[in-house]
Amino acid sequence: MKKGFLIIVLCLACAIAFAQAKKGAAKKGAKPNTNTPANTPPVSSPDTSKKSPAVVTPPPVISAAVKPTTPGKPFERPVDGYYKKTNIMSAKVTPLAVLREADVVYSRRIWREIDLREKMNQYLASPKARLIDVLMDAVMSGELTAYDPIPTKDDPDGDAFSIPLTPEKAKLKMADSTAVTQFDKNGDKVGSKMVAGEFNPDSVYKFRLKEDVIFDKQRSVEEIRIIGIAPLTRKKIDGGSGAGIQLDYQPAFWIYFPAARQVLVTKEVVNSRNDAGALSFDDVFTKRIFTGYIVKQSNDRNERIKDYAQGIDRLYESERIKKSLMDWELNLWQY
């Protein structure tokens, strides 16, 4: 009886040992699939004991004939540099202090001209960002309104922003006009027609500013505020001999400067000393980063400086007016 019981215990122990050995073998390796077709080779498990070296795939070479964008995906322009300039594009106009008529104890109106051929103003004529291009683009797109500089009875100087111009008429005033002879069907001359030529932005290098010098007693500050800006052009009149007569510089049109600030503040100028120095055209005029000379001061006879001074005396008179405006404020203070 004991002998038979021992035989049964041994059989159970052997069965348990065999089951455990079979379970350990299943953990070490996957059991082959017996349902796999004969033609399909058995799939071996990956050998994790040895690590294969990482394969580095070289970047694909895109030829000029291959488009860098996938079909149906819009083109995304890459950033021209290592950071994106957004300060100027999102800039807002800094409002000026509000003036009350009761606080203005002194005011003189002056007209000043700036020449972009001068060294300090040359950056305003850079081919990358011209001042005339900024103004003309805004006028042609309807962002700014150009005003006719023709004098009228109510506007003897032609700079009171009284007659608005269409963008097409404003562009015609920037180009020289040529007289084209018109003939009838029989070849007889019937008259002539003025045809505008092509506008060349490099030919505009003078601008006229209309400014007010104001002393505000509330803030005890004398400041210069720009009212209008006008590009100056020099027209030619055909005298019949083909040579033509060169006229003096005249405003092509006037632009109301407070409205132009909304456009100038988002246009960056070319900084010749620092590419990271974000400076807008609005900063140039509000911070007075330019040089110019006075051509007229408000007077009872409505005279310009060139009406009573010639040659180098015109420059001396301009400097005298500038100094007198500065001395008026200095004479207010006593020490």
C-alpha positions as CSV (number, residue, x, y, z in Angstrom):
1,M,0.0,0.0,0.0
2,K,2.8,2.4,0.9
3,K,4.7,1.4,-2.2
4,G,1.8,2.3,-4.5
5,F,1.3,5.6,-2.7
6,L,4.9,6.5,-3.3
7,I,4.6,5.6,-7.0
8,I,1.6,8.0,-7.4
9,V,3.5,10.9,-5.6
10,L,6.5,10.4,-7.9
11,C,4.3,10.5,-11.0
12,L,2.7,13.8,-9.8
13,A,6.1,15.3,-9.1
14,C,7.4,14.4,-12.5
15,A,4.3,15.9,-14.2
16,I,4.7,19.1,-12.2
17,A,8.4,19.4,-13.1
18,F,7.7,18.7,-16.8
19,A,5.0,21.4,-16.8
20,Q,7.3,24.0,-15.3
21,A,10.1,23.2,-17.8
22,K,7.7,23.6,-20.7
23,K,6.5,27.0,-19.3
24,G,10.1,28.3,-19.0
25,A,10.8,27.2,-22.6
26,A,7.8,29.2,-23.8
27,K,9.1,32.3,-22.1
28,K,12.5,32.1,-23.8
29,G,11.3,31.5,-27.3
30,A,8.0,31.8,-29.2
31,K,6.3,28.5,-30.1
32,P,6.3,28.0,-33.8
33,N,3.0,28.4,-35.5
34,T,1.8,25.0,-36.7
35,N,-1.0,26.7,-38.8
36,T,1.6,28.5,-41.0
37,P,1.4,27.3,-44.7
38,A,4.3,25.2,-45.9
39,N,5.4,27.7,-48.4
40,T,5.8,30.5,-45.8
41,P,9.1,30.4,-43.9
42,P,8.9,30.5,-40.2
43,V,9.3,34.0,-38.6
44,S,12.2,34.0,-36.2
45,S,12.1,36.2,-33.1
46,P,14.5,39.2,-33.1
47,D,17.8,38.6,-31.3
48,T,18.0,41.2,-28.6
49,S,21.3,40.0,-27.3
50,K,23.2,42.0,-29.9
51,K,22.3,45.6,-30.7
52,S,22.5,46.6,-34.3
53,P,24.1,50.0,-35.1
54,A,21.7,52.9,-35.9
55,V,21.3,53.6,-39.6
56,V,21.5,57.3,-40.4
57,T,19.4,58.2,-43.4
58,P,20.9,61.1,-45.4
59,P,18.4,64.0,-46.1
60,P,16.8,63.9,-49.5
61,V,18.3,66.1,-52.2
62,I,15.7,68.3,-53.8
63,S,16.6,69.2,-57.3
64,A,15.5,72.5,-58.9
65,A,12.9,70.7,-61.0
66,V,11.2,69.1,-57.9
67,K,8.8,71.3,-56.0
68,P,9.5,71.5,-52.3
69,T,5.8,71.4,-51.4
70,T,3.4,68.4,-51.6
71,P,0.4,68.6,-53.9
72,G,-2.5,70.4,-52.3
73,K,-0.4,72.0,-49.6
74,P,0.0,75.8,-49.7
75,F,3.5,77.2,-50.0
76,E,5.1,78.4,-46.8
77,R,7.9,80.9,-47.2
78,P,10.9,80.1,-44.9
79,V,12.0,82.7,-42.4
80,D,14.7,84.9,-43.9
81,G,17.1,84.6,-40.9
82,Y,17.1,83.0,-37.5
83,Y,14.3,85.0,-36.0
84,K,11.2,86.7,-37.3
85,K,10.9,90.5,-37.2
86,T,7.4,91.4,-35.9
87,N,8.0,94.5,-33.8
88,I,7.6,96.9,-36.8
89,M,4.8,95.0,-38.4
90,S,2.7,95.1,-35.3
91,A,3.7,98.6,-34.1
92,K,1.0,101.1,-33.1
93,V,1.1,104.8,-33.4
94,T,2.1,106.6,-30.2
95,P,-0.5,109.3,-29.8
96,L,0.7,112.9,-29.2
97,A,-0.4,115.0,-26.3
98,V,-3.7,116.7,-26.7
99,L,-3.4,120.5,-27.2
100,R,-6.0,123.0,-26.1
101,E,-6.2,126.4,-27.7
102,A,-6.0,128.1,-24.3
103,D,-2.7,126.4,-23.6
104,V,-0.9,127.4,-26.8
105,V,0.7,130.7,-26.1
106,Y,3.1,130.8,-29.1
107,S,2.8,129.3,-32.6
108,R,4.7,129.8,-35.9
109,R,4.1,127.9,-39.1
110,I,7.2,127.0,-41.2
111,W,7.8,125.1,-44.4
112,R,10.9,122.9,-44.4
113,E,12.6,120.9,-47.2
114,I,14.7,117.8,-46.8
115,D,17.1,116.6,-49.5
116,L,17.7,112.9,-49.6
117,R,21.1,113.5,-51.3
118,E,22.5,114.8,-48.0
119,K,24.4,112.3,-46.0
120,M,22.1,112.2,-43.0
121,N,19.1,111.6,-45.2
122,Q,20.4,109.1,-47.7
123,Y,18.9,106.1,-45.9
124,L,15.4,107.4,-46.8
125,A,16.3,106.8,-50.4
126,S,17.6,103.3,-50.0
127,P,16.4,100.9,-52.8
128,K,15.3,98.5,-50.1
129,A,12.9,101.0,-48.5
130,R,12.3,104.3,-50.3
131,L,10.1,107.0,-48.6
132,I,8.5,107.8,-52.0
133,D,7.6,104.1,-52.5
134,V,5.9,103.9,-49.2
135,L,3.8,106.9,-49.9
136,M,3.0,106.0,-53.4
137,D,2.0,102.4,-52.5
138,A,-0.3,103.8,-49.8
139,V,-1.9,106.3,-52.2
140,M,-2.4,103.8,-54.9
141,S,-4.0,101.2,-52.5
142,G,-6.3,103.9,-51.1
143,E,-4.8,103.9,-47.6
144,L,-3.8,107.5,-48.0
145,T,-5.5,110.4,-49.7
146,A,-3.4,112.8,-51.9
147,Y,-4.5,116.4,-52.2
148,D,-4.0,118.8,-55.1
149,P,-1.3,121.5,-54.6
150,I,-2.9,123.9,-57.0
151,P,-3.6,127.3,-55.3
152,T,-7.1,128.5,-55.0
153,K,-8.9,131.5,-53.6
154,D,-9.6,129.8,-50.3
155,D,-6.2,128.0,-50.4
156,P,-3.6,130.4,-51.7
157,D,-0.7,128.1,-50.9
158,G,-2.3,124.9,-52.1
159,D,-1.4,123.0,-49.0
160,A,-4.6,123.2,-47.0
161,F,-5.8,119.7,-48.1
162,S,-8.9,121.1,-49.8
163,I,-9.0,119.2,-53.1
164,P,-8.6,115.4,-52.9
165,L,-7.1,113.5,-55.9
166,T,-7.8,110.1,-57.2
167,P,-4.8,107.6,-57.1
168,E,-4.5,107.7,-60.9
169,K,-4.3,111.5,-61.0
170,A,-1.8,111.5,-58.1
171,K,0.4,109.1,-60.1
172,L,0.2,111.3,-63.2
173,K,1.5,114.2,-61.2
174,M,4.7,112.2,-60.4
175,A,5.7,111.6,-64.0
176,D,6.7,114.1,-66.7
177,S,4.2,114.7,-69.4
178,T,5.0,114.7,-73.1
179,A,2.9,116.4,-75.8
180,V,1.9,113.9,-78.5
181,T,0.6,115.2,-81.8
182,Q,-2.8,113.9,-83.0
183,F,-3.7,113.4,-86.6
184,D,-7.0,112.7,-88.3
185,K,-7.7,109.9,-90.8
186,N,-6.3,112.0,-93.7
187,G,-3.0,112.6,-91.9
188,D,-3.7,116.2,-91.0
189,K,-2.7,117.6,-87.6
190,V,-5.7,118.2,-85.4
191,G,-4.1,119.0,-82.1
192,S,-1.9,117.6,-79.4
193,K,-2.5,115.6,-76.2
194,M,-0.4,115.4,-73.0
195,V,0.6,111.9,-72.2
196,A,2.2,111.0,-68.8
197,G,5.5,109.3,-68.9
198,E,6.8,106.5,-66.7
199,F,7.3,107.3,-63.0
200,N,10.9,106.9,-61.8
201,P,11.2,106.8,-58.0
202,D,14.9,107.6,-58.1
203,S,14.0,111.0,-59.6
204,V,12.3,112.1,-56.3
205,Y,14.8,113.2,-53.7
206,K,13.2,116.2,-52.2
207,F,10.3,116.5,-49.8
208,R,8.6,119.5,-48.3
209,L,7.2,119.5,-44.7
210,K,4.5,121.8,-43.4
211,E,5.1,122.2,-39.7
212,D,3.9,124.1,-36.6
213,V,6.2,125.2,-33.9
214,I,4.0,125.3,-30.7
215,F,4.7,126.2,-27.1
216,D,2.3,124.5,-24.7
217,K,2.2,126.3,-21.3
218,Q,0.4,123.4,-19.7
219,R,3.4,121.1,-20.2
220,S,6.0,123.9,-20.6
221,V,7.2,122.4,-23.8
222,E,8.0,123.8,-27.2
223,E,7.7,121.2,-29.9
224,I,7.5,120.9,-33.7
225,R,4.5,119.0,-35.2
226,I,4.4,118.0,-38.8
227,I,1.1,118.7,-40.5
228,G,1.7,117.7,-44.1
229,I,4.4,116.1,-46.4
230,A,4.7,116.6,-50.1
231,P,7.2,115.0,-52.7
232,L,8.8,117.6,-54.9
233,T,9.1,117.2,-58.6
234,R,10.7,119.3,-61.3
235,K,8.8,119.5,-64.5
236,K,10.0,120.2,-68.0
237,I,8.2,122.4,-70.6
238,D,8.9,121.8,-74.2
239,G,10.0,125.1,-75.7
240,G,9.6,124.0,-79.3
241,S,13.3,123.5,-80.0
242,G,13.5,120.2,-78.2
243,A,15.6,121.4,-75.4
244,G,12.8,122.2,-72.9
245,I,12.7,124.6,-69.9
246,Q,13.4,123.2,-66.5
247,L,11.0,124.5,-63.9
248,D,11.6,124.9,-60.1
249,Y,10.7,122.2,-57.6
250,Q,7.0,122.1,-56.9
251,P,4.9,119.8,-54.7
252,A,3.3,116.9,-56.7
253,F,0.6,116.4,-54.1
254,W,0.2,116.9,-50.3
255,I,-0.5,114.1,-47.8
256,Y,-2.0,114.8,-44.3
257,F,0.8,113.6,-42.0
258,P,-1.4,112.6,-38.9
259,A,-3.2,110.1,-41.3
260,A,0.1,109.0,-42.8
261,R,1.5,108.0,-39.4
262,Q,-0.8,104.9,-39.5
263,V,1.1,103.7,-42.6
264,L,4.6,104.9,-41.7
265,V,4.7,103.2,-38.3
266,T,4.6,99.7,-39.9
267,K,7.3,100.4,-42.5
268,E,10.9,99.8,-41.5
269,V,13.7,102.0,-42.7
270,V,17.2,100.7,-43.6
271,N,19.5,101.2,-40.6
272,S,23.0,101.4,-42.0
273,R,24.6,100.9,-38.5
274,N,22.5,98.1,-37.0
275,D,20.3,95.6,-38.8
276,A,18.5,94.8,-35.5
277,G,17.7,98.4,-34.8
278,A,14.0,98.4,-35.6
279,L,13.2,102.0,-36.8
280,S,10.1,102.9,-38.7
281,F,9.5,105.9,-40.9
282,D,7.2,107.3,-38.2
283,D,10.1,107.3,-35.8
284,V,12.2,109.2,-38.3
285,F,9.8,112.1,-38.4
286,T,8.5,112.1,-34.8
287,K,12.1,111.8,-33.4
288,R,13.5,114.3,-36.0
289,I,16.1,111.9,-37.3
290,F,16.7,113.9,-40.5
291,T,18.2,117.3,-41.5
292,G,16.5,120.0,-43.5
293,Y,16.3,123.7,-44.1
294,I,13.5,126.3,-43.7
295,V,12.2,127.7,-47.0
296,K,9.4,129.8,-45.6
297,Q,8.0,131.2,-42.4
298,S,4.5,132.6,-41.9
299,N,4.5,136.3,-42.5
300,D,2.1,139.1,-43.4
301,R,3.2,139.2,-47.1
302,N,3.2,135.5,-47.6
303,E,6.8,135.6,-48.9
304,R,9.2,132.8,-49.3
305,I,12.8,133.1,-48.4
306,K,13.9,133.0,-52.0
307,D,11.6,136.0,-52.7
308,Y,13.8,138.4,-50.8
309,A,17.2,136.5,-50.4
310,Q,19.4,135.0,-53.1
311,G,22.4,132.6,-53.1
312,I,24.1,131.8,-49.8
313,D,21.9,134.5,-48.1
314,R,18.9,132.1,-48.4
315,L,20.8,129.6,-46.2
316,Y,21.8,132.3,-43.7
317,E,18.2,133.4,-43.5
318,S,17.0,129.8,-42.9
319,E,19.5,129.4,-40.0
320,R,18.4,132.8,-38.6
321,I,14.8,131.7,-38.5
322,K,15.7,128.4,-36.9
323,K,17.7,130.2,-34.2
324,S,15.0,132.8,-33.5
325,L,12.5,129.9,-32.8
326,M,14.9,128.3,-30.3
327,D,15.7,131.7,-28.6
328,W,12.0,132.4,-28.0
329,E,11.8,129.4,-25.6
330,L,15.2,130.1,-24.0
331,N,14.1,133.7,-23.3
332,L,11.2,132.5,-21.2
333,W,13.5,131.2,-18.4
334,Q,15.3,133.4,-16.0
335,Y,18.1,132.3,-13.8
